[in-house]
Amino acid sequence: MQVTVKYFASIREVMGHSQEIIHTEALTVGQLKAELIAKGDPYATALSSNKALRMAFNQLLISSPDTPLTEGAELAFFPPVTGG
């Protein structure tokens, strides 16, 4: 299936681009994230499991890596946002 992956803030800086179209066999958001990390750098650095990371699926904030992927979906990765 084909999904659009978007990167924001410091993750975008590490990746060197703000979005890409990914062709994947992953069935869940977590599987896609693992697939990207397995590609090595810059994915491994930007999306590492030891980094604070937020995800949005079709523009809705999600917390579960078990969220199912769908054809044409949009997945976004971004760092936590704090205010003051």
C-alpha positions as CSV (number, residue, x, y, z in Angstrom):
1,M,0.0,0.0,0.0
2,Q,1.0,3.6,-0.4
3,V,1.1,6.1,2.5
4,T,2.3,9.6,2.9
5,V,4.7,10.1,5.8
6,K,5.3,13.7,7.1
7,Y,8.1,14.9,9.4
8,F,8.0,18.0,11.5
9,A,10.5,20.2,13.5
10,S,13.7,18.5,14.6
11,I,12.7,15.2,12.9
12,R,12.4,17.0,9.6
13,E,15.8,18.5,10.1
14,V,17.4,15.1,10.7
15,M,15.5,13.6,7.7
16,G,16.4,16.4,5.4
17,H,12.9,16.6,3.9
18,S,9.4,17.2,5.2
19,Q,7.4,14.3,3.6
20,E,7.6,11.3,1.3
21,I,5.4,8.6,-0.2
22,I,6.2,5.2,1.2
23,H,5.2,1.9,-0.4
24,T,4.8,-0.7,2.4
25,E,3.5,-4.0,3.4
26,A,3.1,-2.9,7.0
27,L,-0.3,-3.4,8.5
28,T,0.1,-1.0,11.5
29,V,1.7,2.3,12.3
30,G,4.2,0.5,14.6
31,Q,5.2,-1.9,11.8
32,L,5.7,1.0,9.4
33,K,7.8,2.9,12.0
34,A,9.9,-0.3,12.5
35,E,10.3,-0.7,8.8
36,L,11.6,2.9,8.4
37,I,14.0,2.5,11.3
38,A,15.4,-0.7,9.8
39,K,16.4,1.3,6.7
40,G,19.2,2.9,8.8
41,D,20.1,6.5,9.0
42,P,18.6,9.0,8.9
43,Y,15.4,7.1,9.8
44,A,17.1,5.2,12.7
45,T,18.3,8.5,14.2
46,A,15.1,10.5,13.7
47,L,12.6,7.8,14.7
48,S,14.6,5.9,17.4
49,S,12.4,4.3,20.1
50,N,14.5,6.0,22.8
51,K,13.4,9.4,21.6
52,A,10.3,11.3,22.7
53,L,8.1,11.1,19.6
54,R,4.4,11.9,18.8
55,M,2.4,10.5,15.9
56,A,-0.7,11.6,14.0
57,F,-2.7,9.4,11.7
58,N,-4.8,11.2,9.2
59,Q,-4.3,14.3,11.2
60,L,-5.5,12.8,14.5
61,L,-3.1,12.3,17.4
62,I,-2.5,8.6,18.2
63,S,-0.7,6.8,21.0
64,S,-1.0,3.2,19.9
65,P,1.5,1.7,17.4
66,D,-1.3,-0.9,16.7
67,T,-3.3,1.7,14.7
68,P,-4.1,0.0,11.4
69,L,-2.7,1.5,8.2
70,T,-5.0,2.2,5.2
71,E,-4.2,2.8,1.6
72,G,-3.5,6.5,1.0
73,A,-3.2,7.4,4.7
74,E,-1.1,10.1,6.1
75,L,1.2,9.5,9.0
76,A,3.1,12.3,10.7
77,F,6.0,12.2,13.2
78,F,6.8,15.1,15.4
79,P,8.5,15.8,18.7
80,P,6.4,16.7,21.8
81,V,5.4,20.3,22.0
82,T,5.7,22.3,25.1
83,G,4.6,25.8,25.8
84,G,5.3,28.4,28.4
